[in-house]
């Protein structure tokens, strides 16, 4: 094993390092030591999605925390944002989410949250990582009389359901809306349909039959076609697709047009700006968000503050700049008035509130913001190479960037944070020029990689 933490916690193929029971136990021992309090009994809340491997990781984590003298509260399959909320609500010292989010069932992961319901800091990750990797010693185990206890929280679902419903305007109902909800056979498979039904919607639920091996399989936020087709066949008002741990979403209007995270941000920002609810004078998004969103927000008198890719960076940017709306093009939407992390269901309810207030079709409301043509390309490279340091590649990027600056377009070239890929993105008013720009840069990188193999 090299380093333990990636861009969003620990992640890998189940039953292979680092996602083994042994390493999960070590993570709990290290984290338990970091969050343990001598003056009182410490508590950790553990949730998971519906992956088969959760049955392996959950008891390993539980054993580690109990060994360190921490009490464990088990809540079973719950969305990541629910875990963050429950950690705060129960005044726990930390929370742990067992999930690989939108990845296939073969993968799993561990996300760690502090008492404030926010993902732990880079410094804390480094501290835990160093202990797990043997670079620092583990703290002593608890004495026999000081071992922790584990219990299940029977009303966890009810607590989160009532919390999410409380974020919907009290003077509104979803009566008259027919909503398709795709839960990706994931953590929200019970909760999301129930919330929508209790608020008055006619609900068509798909992706609600988890087997342990079908999470995100041809469904959910990363594969919304099934949801889109169901919206059209049912004549529904709109559709919502969550991912496996329900911290992101995409939506579909009644015509079957897909709305990504940028479009959802635009809808919420427009509504909140009109109601005087926007804080910070703008919205926080990542470098991947569409240039069209930046232009659209500018017309509303709002700024777009960009961060590196990752909802952790968005949350940090929001906190440091005093913003209350932020998110990613991929569908992580953070509304800090209510939550500390991305919450797909909560964000969907804010969009539904806009629809009900306007009493207009979703397509008409969403038409106010039109994304600019955006093209992305990926080039895989051997990890021993550094293609972005190649002089020809650098010169090609410089020439294309200069060409786009003259037209107001944008070029972004970056290394992936999770795999050996160079990601190339271009956007602008001319779709043809955008495609040429991406092809030109990708070709230069591919030639460099080919020369170095």
Protein Blocks (a to p, Z undefined) as FASTA:
>chain_A
ZZfbdfeojaddehiafbbfklmmmmmmmmmmmmpcfkbccdddddddfbfklmmmmmmm
mmmmmmnopacddebjadfklmmmmmmmnopabdcdddehjacfkbccdddddfkopacd
fklmmmmmmmmnopaccdddddfklpccddddfklmmmmmmmmmmmpcfkbcfehiacdd
dehhpaklmmmmmmmmmnopacddehiacghjagoiagajklmmlmmmmmmmnopabdcd
ddfkopaccdddfkopacdfklmmmmmmmmmmmnopaghhiacddfkbcfklmmmmmmno
pacddddedjklmmmmmmmnopabdcdfkopacdfklmcbdcfklmmmmmmmmmmmnopa
fklmmmmpccdddddddddddfkbcfklpmklmmmmmmmmmmmmmnopacdddddfkbcc
dddddddfblklmmmmmmmmmmmmmmmmmmmZZ
